[in-house]
Structures are given as structure tokens and as C-alpha cells.
Amino acid sequence: MTGHTTTLAAVAAALMLVLAGCGSGVSPGTGSAGPGAATGDGAGSVNFYISDQQNAIDQFEHLNVTVDRVELVRAGEADASETDDEVEATDANETEADDEEDGGERVAYEMANVTVDLTELQGANSTKIGNLSVPNGTYSQVVVHVESVNGTLTNGESAAVKLPSEKLRLNKGFTVGDGESVDFVFDITVTERGNNGYILKPVAGESGTSDEVDIEEVDDLSEDADDEDADDGDAEEAEDGEDASESESAENESDDASENAADGNGNAADAEQSSMDFYLSDEQHAMGDFAHLNVTVTEVGLREENGSWVEHDVENRSVDLTTLPGANATKLGTFGVEDGTYTKVFVHVDEIDATLENGESTTVKLPSNKLQLNSEFTVGNGEDVDFVYDMSVFEAGNSGKYILKPVVSESGTGDQVPIVDVDEDAEDEDADDDEREEAELTAAFDGNVTTGESVTVVVTENGSAVENATVTVDQTLADDETTETTEAYETGANGTITFLVDANATELTVTVVDGDAEAELEREFQGDAAADEAADDTEDASLHAAI
């Protein structure tokens, strides 16, 4: 995330919400501004974020905060007596009228009730919730209006989280230059007040521009805002995170742009076929807590630069992330894709089966059952590209709760990050095993087999002579009465033994054993005709036994 970027014209500011862990939001605002909003020259933009400090957040299973309005107050016009302590909103008697006494020119933006779950966004992670265009100048205060707070503790009980005056006020100065884009994060936390419940507060020390604090965008709830507004009635999507309704709107975009997108099989209509080998990998983080972490993937979605989508079914492929440390990766499939630039990748997950090192099962959360990764890459015409989607599991403090998230820094094409295909290594090992399995012990007569004459048996394995193989010769004799004889031999360095076929032999069986391998030769003799027939036999008469 860059701090400041100068542009030639006024650009829309992106209002973003940063929360700990993974983002969760619905109904992103369109950034419609109230009086005082910039509409022409002298405008800049603010990428506005919200983040979450730890404090009592570990006590919550969910802490959903719905933002409906953001106000920026120009410097010098807020009450000079206001202190940083006031930003914590601890005055339960504070009223709307009290706030208005702070006075000054305010630029207000309606956010259309954007909801985020603070338990799923930690550290520097951020989520964009709207686009704001602001007048250039210096601002001294930011006010976030909260429509509702819905908290559920880890024991399943509901928790009352207080927010005096239904707004969070932060005294933090920043400046927006003409045509400048500024990233700003508004950090929020929840604290416990003894036995008096919980209170939501801003954190001045963790708030500010990207020059002052770390900001890492993990989601963008402002994209496709118009399409998402049409889906506001979907209650299930309203609970999802990470672009909860973006998938539906993206599918509509894909339909509208079908002439430019790949067909259902990912085959490009008018260009040479390109392809992508798609891999999964994992970063360490809390992976050491797990004996197994099986993730079942159902679908992979790729978003093109023009907004259209290509989706590929991977037939419920299950992968154990504990077997994929570092650069190790397993291929989910090879997809036919159109050449061009792609900006976002979704991995849809059907289920997660997790077993800790102590043998206990545990729940790993994944909001909306999908992982979203903002990672740009380009596929050239006819080019084959390897892409790895790195994911890991994180523990929320010491709560024993885990969440699955993508890892941006470890994801990308083979030109960006190392990829070691463990399946390819396994195939090489399987090939070696197959070669060993195909290794055959071969026994063959050298020359004709005739009663009353000596014959040589040659023992080989894959064309090489086998020394010290055990050879057993059984002969059935027909003279005055039927008798049987057995003799044992051991092959020499040249892999051969020689013995005499009895003149009265009617049956001959030669058995060769070398370790677990075995081969057998048989002959029957019936008078002169049988002898003549045996004379026609060739040296390739053999029986093969696979190891």
C-alpha cells in the first residue's frame, strides 16, 4: 500500500476499513458525500481504513460493527480544548448536540451501512468500504458514525457493547494535497469495563496515515458497490465477509462480458490457448499446532482486469496444508485461460477438517467459505503460467480460535515466488517404484531341450545376469515305474547353471528363486515326437514373474 500518489486530476478517495484478521462486510457504501464534498479542482482523495487493536477482542466470537457515515473536520475549526482522551468516547452523557458544538466545516459521507466483524481483522489488514472525494487541506478530526454493534462472546452469549452517542471520534491530524491520494487508517478496539460490560473505542496510537502506521489491504468492499446494493436483501450474504456479495455481482459482470471472457471450459475463442497451473501452499504461522489441516477446495475464480470472471471447478480436491511448508505446493489443476491481466483470485472452500497435535479436533473459521487474494499477474498469448495460492492458519491471540487466510507475500506466479511441486516429486518416486515393480526375473533355456542331453538355464533380471539365484530341477522319469528326482543348483556370476536331462524324463520343471522373485520353466517329453517338438523350441521359451 503506497502512502501518497500524485495524479494529474482529482481522483476519488477510497474509504477503507481495517480490522483484525480477515475482513467481513456487506453493503459497501458508494461514498456519496454531503455538503462540502469536493467536486472539482482543489480536490484530493483519502483511502480511509479502520483497524482493530487486540485488548478484549479475544473474548468475542463475533463483533459486528455497522458504519453508516464518516465525517472529516477541517483543522482549526474543532474545539481547541478537545483532547485525545475524548476520542475514547467514555462520556456516557455525551449527546449529538454536544458534538455539534465542536463546530467547524465538516465533509460528510454516507456509507450505506457497511458491516465488518472486528474478530476477523487484526493487525495491519484493511478493507475498503467506499470511495470518498475530499477538498484538499488539513484535517484535525475524523468521526465514524456507527449504526449498530452486535457482539457474541466465545461462549455463545450475546454481549452488550456500548458506544456513547453512536459515534467514534478521533483527534488525528492529516493533510490532503491538491490531486493527492492519502491512505488513512482508523483503528478501533473493544475494552472490558470490569463488570460493566464492554465499550467500543478508537485507538489514536494505531491510527493515522500510511506514513505513520502500517496498512495492508486484504479486501475491497467498495468494488461493485452498485451491484452489491441490489443484493442487500440477501441475509446470508449480509453475514459473509471478504466481498460477501461481490461473487454474485462478478458473475453478472461475467455474463455481460461473455464476448470477451473465456467459455465455460476456459477456452479462448479467438486467441492462442494460454494456460495456468494453479497450486496451493501454506505459510507456517500457527500451522505447528496442527497434525492435519485438510482443506477441500471446490472452485477457483479469476477476475480479469476488465471486470469479467472465469471460474474453474476442481472437483472437491482435498489438500493437507501441514504437508506443504515453505515453497512446497500441490497442483489443483491446469486451467485454460484467456491471455490478459488478472487482478484477483478466489478459492472456494467446501470444508475444513482440522486435527491438533494433541489429537483433538478444532474449528477453523473461514468467513463466507472463500478466500480472496488481491494479486495481479499477466498471462501472455499461448503462455503457460504457474501460480501458487498460499494460505495459512492464524490463532486469534491465545483464544484457541483459528482462522484461515491467504498470504499475499507468499502468493503469485513462478516468477514472483518459488514453487516446488510436491506432486511432481511424488510422480518421480512413483516412476522409480514402477520401475522396480516392473523389474522381472527371467529364466530361459539356452538351446534345445532334449532327453539324454545337457541343457543350460540362463537367469537374468532386466537383461543382467543374476548370480546366486537358487535353481531347483524336478524331473519325472518313466522307466519300469514312475519316479521323480530333484536337484538344486546356484547360478554363477554369468547367471547360468547346466544339468543333464534324464533319457527317461517325461516331465521337467525348473524353478528359479531370487529373493522375492520367482520364475519357472516346464517341459513335457513323450517319445520321439515329443523330442522332435522340443527340438523346435527356441531360447526365448520363458516364464516371467514380477517382483
N, C-alpha and C positions, 0 to 999 in steps of 0.2 A: 504494500500500500504506500503510495508516494505521499509526501506531505503536501507540497504546493505545486501546482502546474499552471503555467501562464498560457492563456488562449487568446486568440485574436478577437473573439466576440464574447458577449455574455453567455454563460452556459448555465444549464440547470444544475442546482446543487442536489446532491443525493443525501437524503436523510437516512441514516443507518442506525440500527440498534444492535449493540454488542452485549451479549450476555454470556455467562459462563457455560462451557460445554458446547452442545450442539444447538443450533438455532431452531426456534419453533415460532411460527407466526402465521396469521391469516389476515385476509382483507387488507393488504397493504395500501397505505394512503397514496393518493395521486399527487400530494404536495400542493393542493390548492391553497393559495395564500390569501390572507386577509388584507386589510388596508395597510399600505406602506410597503407592500412587496415590490421587488424590483421588476420592471417590465421592459427596460431599455438600456441605454448607456449608463455607465456607472454601476453596473451590477457585477457581482461575483457569485460564487457558489460555495456552499458548505455541505460536505459529506458528513452527516451527523450520525453519531453512533451512541449506543448505550452499552455499558458493561456491568459486570457483577462481581463485587468483592465477596470473599468467602463468608466470614462471620457465621451466621446461623443457618446458612443455606443447606448445610448437610442434614438438617432436621426435616427437610421437605422432600416429599416425593415429587410434587409439582408446585410451582409458584408462578401462576399465570398473571401477567400484568398487561392490561389493555390500554394503549396510548391513543388518545383521540385528538390531541392538539399540542403543538410546540410553539413557544414564543421566544423571540430573541429581543433583548433590551439593549438599546444603544448606550454606550459608555457616557458617564457624566450625568445621566438622567435618572439613574436609580438612586434611591435614598442613600446618601453617603454614610449614614450611621449603621447600615446593614453590615453584618459580619458574616464570616464563614460559618459560624455556629448556626446561623439561621437557615442555612441551606439544608440542615438536617431535619427541618420541619418537625421539631419536637414540641412546638407550641400547639397544644390541642385546641386552644381557643382562637387560633388564627382564622380569619374569615376571608371571603373573596374581597370584601371591601378593604380589609387591611392590606391585601396585596396590591390593590389598585393604587393605594397611597404611595407605593414605591414610585409611581409616576413614570414619565419618560415615554419616548416613542417606542412602540413595540411592533414587531413584524410577526404576524401570527400565521400558522399553517395548520389546516385541518388534516388529520391523519387517518380518517375513516376507520377508526377502531382496530389498530394493528395489535395483535396479541402475541406475546412471547412468553416462554417458560424459562424463568431465571435459573432453574436447576440444570438446564441443558446448555447453558452458555457460560463458560468460565474463562478466566484469563484475558488474553488479548483478542479473542474471537469476536467477530462482529457480524451484524445482519442489517442490510439496508432496508429501510421501511418506507421511503418516499423520496421524491425529488423536490428540492427547495431552491428557489432563486432569491437571492438576498441583495439588498443595497450594500455597496461597499462601505467600509468604515470599521470602527472599533465597537465591539460589543462587550458588555460587562456582566451580563446575567442571562442565563438560559432557564426557561420554565417549561417543564414537561407536565402536561395535564393527563391524569390517569382516570379513565372511565370506570375501571373495576380492578380488584385484586382478588384472586381466587387461590387459596393455599390449601394443600393437602399434605399432612405430615407423613413420615415414613411408616407410621403405624396404621395408616389409613384414615385417621381422624382429620376432620376439617379444622383449619386454624384461621382465626381472625387476625388479619394483618392490617394495622391501622395506617392511614395516610391522611394526616391533617390537611384540610382544605382541598383534598383530592388533587394535589399537585406537588411536584418536586421542584425546588428552586435551587439553582446552583450559581454562586458568585464566582465566575471564572472568566477572565478577560481573554479575548482573541480578536484579531483583525483580519478583515477580508479586503484584499486589494481589488482594483478595477480589473475585471475579467479573470480573477484568480480563483482557483479551486482549493478549498481548505477542508481537511479531514478533522472532525471533532468528535470525541467520544464522551458520552455522559454515563458515568459509572454509577450503578445502583447496587445497594445491598439491603439485606434484611437483618435486623438485630433483635435479640430477645430482651425484654424488659422485665427481668426477674420473673415473677408470677403474673405479670400483667400483659402477657401476650407478646406480639411481635409488632415491629414498626418498620416501614419501608423508608429508606433514606438515600440521598445521593452521597457519593464519596468524592470530595474535592481533590484529594491527593491522587486519585486514579483517573481523574477526568482532565480533558484538555485536548489540544491539537496533536496531530501525529508527530510533531516536533518535540512534544513533551511526554507522550505516553505511546506504548505500542498498540497498534490497531491491525488486526488481521481479519479480513472479510471472509466469512465462511458461507454466507448466504446473502441473497439479494431479493428482499420482499417487494421491492419497487418495480421489478420487471413484470411485464404483462399485467399491470395493475388493473387496466380496464377490463381485461378478460376475467381476472380473478374477482372483481366486484360482482360480475354476473353470477358467480358461483357462491356468493356469501351465504345462501340458504343451506348449503351442504354442511350439516352439523358435524359430520365425521371429519370432513376436510378442515373444519374450523378448529379441530383439536390437533391437527397434524402440524409438524414443523418442517423446516427446510423447504420453503416454496410449496406449501401444502396444496394449493390449487394450481400451481404452475404446470404440473404434469398434464392436467386436463386442457389448459389453455394452449399448451405447447402442441398437444395432439391436434387441436383445431387449427393451429398455425400450420402444422404439417399437412393437413388436408388441403388448406387453402393454397399451399405452395407445392402441391404434389407434382406440378410440371417440372419443378426444379429439384425435387428431392428424389432419393433412390426409391425403387419399387419395394414391395413387401419383402423381397429376398435380399434387399440391399444391393441390387444390380443396377449400375448406372446405365441410363438409356442411350446417351449419345457420346459417352467418353470411354476411353480405355479403362477396363476394370481395375480399380485400386482395392487394396485390402488392408485390414488391421488385425494383427494378432493381439488379443486382449488378455491380460494377465491379472491375477490377484496376488498381493503380497501383504506383509504386515510389518509395522514398526513395533519395537519392544513395549515401551510404556508399562502397563500392568499385565502384559502377557505372561510374565513369570509366575503369576498367581494361578495359571490355568494348566491343567493336564491336557485338556482338549477344549477347543473352541470352534465348533463346526458351524459354518455359515452357509446356508443354502440360498443360492442366487437363482432367480427366475428370469431376469431380463436385464439387458443393458441398453441404455438410451444415450444417444449422441446428439447434441444440439449444434446445428450449423450456424455459421456467422450470420446468415440471413434470417435466422429465427426458426427454420424448419427443423423437424426432428426425424431421426432414423432410429428405430428400435429393433433389437435382436433378441430372440428367445434363446436361452441357454439351457432349457430343459432341466430345471431344478438341480443344477450342479452343486454338490456339497463339497466344501473345502475346509480343512482343519488349519486354522491360522497359526496354531502352535508349531506347525511343521514348516512354516515359511518365514524364518527370521532373516533379517538383513535384506540382501538383494535377491534371495530365493523367491521364486514366483511360479505359479501354476497357470497354465493357459486355459482360459474358459472357452475359447473358440476363435475361429478366424472369420471375420465378417467382411462381406463385400460392401464397400462404401464409395460414395462419390468423392472425387478429388475436391479439395477445398479446405477451408479453415473451420475448425470446430472449437467451441468455447466452453462447453460444459458437458460433463459426463454423469449420468445417473446409474447407480447399481440398485436394482430392486431385490430385496431380501424377503424370502418366504418365512424362514425361521432361523433361530439361533439356539444351538444346543451347547451349553457350557458346563464343564466339569472342572472344579477347582483341584489343586494339587492334593488337598486332603480327602478327595473323593466325593465331596458334596457338590450337588447341583446348585447353580445360581442363575439368576436372571440378568441378562444383558439387554439393556434398553436400546431401541432404535426407533426414534420418532418417525412416524409415517411410513415405516418399513422400507425406507430407501435411504441411500447415501448419495449426497450431491457433492460434486467436485468441480470447482471453477478452475479449469486448466486448459489453456489454449494450445492447440497443435494443428499442424497442417499436413494434409495428405496430398502428394503430387499425383499427376495423371499417370496411372499404371504403377504407382509406388506401393510397396509393401512396408507397413509401419508396425513396429512393436510398441504397445502401450501398456504400462502397468498401473493398476489402481491400488494404491497402498492404503490399508486400513489398519486400525489398531483399537484396542480396548483401553479405556481410561477409568480409573476409580475416582469417584467424587469424594475427595478428601480421604477420611478414614471411615466413611459411612458403610463400606462393604457393598455399595451400589456401583454398577459398571455401566458404561455406555459405549457403543460402537461408533467410531467416527473415521472419516477419511483423513489421510495425512498428506497435505498438499506438497510439502517439501520432498517427499519420497515418491511422488506420483509423476508420471509423464512418459514421454517416448523414450526409446532406447538411446536417443541422442542426448537426453536430458538426465536420465538416471540409469544406474546399472540394473540389468535384468538377467538373472540366472534362471533358466528354465529347468526346474527340477524334474518335469515330466520327460524332457529330452534326455537328461541323465539317466532317469529310470528306464527309458527305452533302450539306451545303450547297454544298461545292465541286463535288461531282458534279452537283448540280442545275444549277449555273451552267454546267458543261461540257455537260450535256444540252441546256440552252437554246441554247448556242452551236451544238451539233451539229444541233439542230432548226431553226436559222435557215436559211431557204430562199431561194434566188434564184428569182424568178418572172418569166417573160416571158409577155405576153399581147397579142393583137391588140385594138386599140381600134376596135370596129365590125366591119362585114363586110369580108371579103377578096374582092375582085373583080378579075378581069383587066382591065387597062387603066385601073385607078384607083389612087389613092394610099392607103396604109394606114399606120397608126401602131402602133408596138410600144411597150408600156409595160413597164419593168423595175423591179421592187420587191424588197425584202428585208424580210420580216416587216411588210409593209404600208407601208414607207417607200421613197420614190423613190431609185434608185441612180444616182448621177452618175458619168460617165467609164467606164461599162461598155462593152466592145467588142462591137459587133453586126456579124455577118457575114451578108450576104444572098446566097444562091445560088439562081439561077433556071435551070430547064431550058426552053428555047424550042423550039417545033415549028413552023417555017415551011417553007421549001423543004428544009432539013435541020436535024437536031437540033443545037442549040448550047447552051452554058452560059455564064452570066455570074456574076461575083462582085463584090460591092461591100461596103465596110467603113464602119461608122459608129461614132460615140461618143455615148453618151447625154448629154443636157444636165442642168441642175440639176433639171428636173422628171422625169428618168429616162425620157425618150422619144426616139425617132427616127422619122422619116417617110420612106417611099420609095415609088416607083411600081412597081406590079406590071405587068410587061410584058403587052401584049394577047395575045401568043402563048405565054404561060407555061403549061406543063403540070405543072410541079412547083415548089414554093417551100420552101426551107429557111432558117430564121432561127436562127443560133447566137449566144447571149449568153454572154460570159465576164467574170467579175469576180473577180479574184484566183484562188482555187482553186475557186470556184463556177461552175457552168455550167448553162445552161438552153437548151432547143431547141424550136422550133416548126416544124411541117411542114404543107403543103397540097398537094393534087393537083387539077388542073383538067382536065376532059375535055369540051370543048364547052360548049353552053348548059346541059345538065343539071348538069354539074359546077358551073357558075357559079351556077345556082339553088340547088344544095345548099350551096355556100359561103355564099350569102346567108342561109341559115338558121342558120349558126354564130353563137354568142354570144361575148361578150368574155371569157368565162371559159375559153375553149379555151387551155390552157397545159400546159406540161410542167415539173415541178419537179425540181430537182436538189439533193440535200442537200449541205451543206458537208462 
